[in-house]
């Protein structure tokens, strides 16, 4: 089984690609009950994005509370998608799984389009497509490594868990919902409310209102808004939107 969290489609595409090639199943943590019964020859995979050099808070909470039965040393791996560095994602996943008595056999990373548009400009579609083409090569290599049950840390530019002592503060700042704003072009469709993975949005007077002080900072609301009305800070409006083109049509089904 391959578990994933995907805000804009990158991790979903990676997880489903690996699952398809290996005859496995990919399941979103948003649709999973958190209880797993592993078969004797079944792998356990985790595919997650990197947020501020860390695992997203909702992925951490899911893994902390997961209940896994019949684990007897089956191959376990994590794949981090990232834009600049996978940071401490592998180390965090390893630390959490150890609490459940699970050994993380391998860590992989795939560089993809960085969707944190408060920093990164995705308005140049040619650059985005070029990055995705390179990602395909990395994905093929990672898939082969998992098929062959390669072990060890194969994450590029990864960091130890200790780095979170410094990155936690920044990630917590990113997660503050006061950074969001809504333009008048919004049509009150309510998709942002329905799609928020942590139920941080509520529609009031046909406009989204953030009802929690913090969210995951996944920007799903921004990237999937049909009118690009949801913004974060002052730069996202000129930096464009992004949904992985390979799963765009199926992403929110």
Secondary structure, 3 states (H helix, E strand, C coil): CEEECCCCCHHHHHHHHHHHHHCCCEEEHHHCCCEEECCCCCCEEEEEEEECCEECHHHHHHHHHCEEECCCCCCEEEEEEECCCCECHHHHHHHHHHHCCCCCCEEEEEECCCCCCCCCCCCCHHHHHHHHHHHHHHHHHHHHHHHCCCCEECCCCECCHHHHHHHHHHHHHHCEHHHEEECCCCCCCCHHHHHCCCCCEEEECCEEEECCCECCCCCHHHHHCCCCCEEECCCHHHHCCCCCCCCCCCCCC
